[in-house]
Amino acid sequence: MDEYIVEIDGGISLTEIENAIQGEEAIGAEFLRSGISYHENAITNLATFNDLPPGQRPQKDVVLVKQGDPAPSGKKNIWAGVMLVSGSNMAVSAYR
């Protein structure tokens, strides 16, 4: 399907970012990756999602973990990179 980008506020916590990703996935998208970019006069997170076919949802929720923290049990790493979290750069891994 088609990919699209969603801005996720860099001033919120990692848990709030995870909730934003899960919210987007609840409406039929799949998180692919995120990057930090300058957008509309601010540095922010731009997350890329894949638009899934009608009625489809990802099978498992995305879990975000600060790199260096233990990986969630039973989850597979799907992305790693830098996100703006609570206003600071943080190395993050995403698991599903």
NORZI-V755941 format. One record per pair of residues at least 24 apart in sequence whose ideal C-beta (glycine too) atoms are under 7 Angstrom apart, sorted by the first residue. I is the first residue (numbers start at 0). J is the second residue. D is the distance in whole Angstrom. If there is no record, write none. Layout:
BEGIN
i->{I	I}
j->{J	J}
d->{D	D}
END
This chain:
BEGIN
i->{0	0	0	0	1	2	2	2	2	3	3	4	4	4	5	5	6	6	6	6	7	7	8	9	9	9	9	9	10	10	11	12	12	13	13	13	13	16	16	16	17	17	17	20	20	21	21	23	24	24	24	27	27	27	27	29	30	30	32	32	33	33	34	35	35	35	42	43	44	44	57	59	61	61	62	63	63	64	64	64	65	65	66	66	66	70}
j->{49	50	51	52	50	31	47	48	49	48	50	45	46	47	46	48	38	43	44	45	44	46	43	42	43	44	83	86	85	86	85	84	85	63	65	84	91	63	82	84	61	62	63	46	61	60	61	48	56	57	61	51	53	55	56	57	61	93	78	80	80	82	80	81	82	83	83	83	82	83	95	95	93	95	94	91	93	91	92	94	89	91	90	91	92	94}
d->{6	4	6	6	5	7	6	7	6	6	6	5	7	6	5	6	6	5	7	6	4	5	7	6	5	5	3	6	7	5	7	7	6	5	7	5	7	6	7	7	7	7	4	7	5	5	6	6	7	5	7	5	7	6	6	5	5	7	5	7	6	6	7	6	7	5	6	6	5	5	7	5	5	6	5	6	6	7	5	7	6	6	4	6	5	6}
END
